[in-house]
Amino acid sequence: MPEAIPTEIDLTRPSAARVYDYFLGGAHNFEIDRRLAEQIAAMTPHLPATMRAGREFLRRAVRVLLDAGIDQFLDIGSGIPTVGNVHEVAQAADPEARVVYVDIDPVAVAHSRELLAGNELTTVLHADLREPERILTEARALLDLGRPVGILLAGVVHFIPDADHPAELLATLRSAAAPGSHLVISHSTFEDQPQEMLDAQRLSARTDTEITLRSRAEITGFFGDWTLLEPGVVHMPLWRPDSPSDPDDRPERFGAFCGVARNDRPVLG
Ligand SMILES: C[S@@+](CC[C@H](N)C(=O)[O-])C[C@H]1O[C@@H](n2cnc3c(N)ncnc32)[C@H](O)[C@@H]1O
C-alpha cells in the first residue's frame, strides 16, 4: 500500500477494487480484502482466471478502438492500476491518446493519481457511475466529446443495482458521445453459471459494491441502438481472441458477457 492511505477509506469493509487487485496479483489490498478474496477463490477456483480474462478483453477492445481511430477514452470503473492499463495500451499505439479514468474507490483513485503523475494526457476522477452528467462535465476538461470517444465500462455496470436504473445511466453516456464513438462493456451474468459462482456473487454483498448478475439480453440492452461489432455480445474469451486456439472449451465458466458497439448515428448538419 502507499504510505499515505486516503483518510476516507473504511478499513472495516472489503472493497471490490482491492479484492480485484488481489486476484490480479497486485499489492494494493488489505487483510480484510484478502480474507474475502480467499473465501471467494475457495468457492470458485476459476474466478482469478475470470478476472484476468476481463482484463484481456479490455486490452483487445482498446486495440480495436485504436484501429478504428479512437484516440480518447473515458474509462469508468477503471480500478487499481495494474498490468496493461488503458493509457499504456493506448499511448503505446498513439502517444497523443488521452484517457480519463474514473473510479468510486478512493484507493483506486489514489494509486491512479500516483501512477499518472506527470502524464498530461491522462487524468483521474473520483466519481460514481451513477452521476454520469458530473463525469461528462469533468471529463470535458481533457476530452473533446464533439469527436468520437471510447467509453469503457469493463466489469463495472454489474455494481449498479436495478434500483439505480443502469439503462438510464448508460443512455446518458451514449447521448453525450459523438457519432463514431464506441462503447465497451463487460458484465457478470447468471446465465449458464454453476451454483458456486452464484453463491460467490452473494459474498459481494459484504463490500460496498454488491454485484447484480444480468442476462445476455439485459446486457445487450445497455448498448441501446448503437451497432454491435462482430461477434456481438459473447462470453469474454470468445470476443476476438488473439489466436484461434485461445478460447476456452467452456467459455461460460468466465461468468461474464462482453461486447463493443459503435454510434452510427448520422452526423447532423
Ligand atoms: C472489477 S473492477 C474492474 C477494473 C477495470 N475496469 C478492469 O476491467 O480491469 C471494478 C471497478 O469498478 C469500481 N466501481 C464500482 N462501482 C462503481 C461506481 N458506481 N462508479 C464508479 N466506479 C465503480 C470499483 O471500485 C472497481 O475499481
The ligand as an ORCA input file, in Angstrom:
! r2SCAN-3c Opt
* xyz 0 1
  C     -13.812     -5.395    -11.278
  S     -13.052     -3.801    -11.223
  C     -12.729     -3.534    -12.972
  C     -11.469     -2.725    -13.234
  C     -11.166     -2.478    -14.713
  N     -12.246     -1.781    -15.383
  C     -10.857     -3.752    -15.454
  O     -11.692     -4.204    -16.233
  O      -9.791     -4.322    -15.255
  C     -14.467     -2.747    -10.950
  C     -14.146     -1.335    -10.537
  O     -15.382     -0.571    -10.580
  C     -15.373      0.326     -9.489
  N     -16.772      0.728     -9.227
  C     -17.746      0.006     -8.632
  N     -18.882      0.716     -8.601
  C     -18.637      1.914     -9.191
  C     -19.409      3.074     -9.448
  N     -20.706      3.132     -9.073
  N     -18.830      4.130    -10.066
  C     -17.508      4.075    -10.432
  N     -16.720      3.007    -10.204
  C     -17.268      1.929     -9.588
  C     -14.728     -0.454     -8.373
  O     -14.210      0.428     -7.379
  C     -13.629     -1.203     -9.118
  O     -12.441     -0.468     -9.135
*
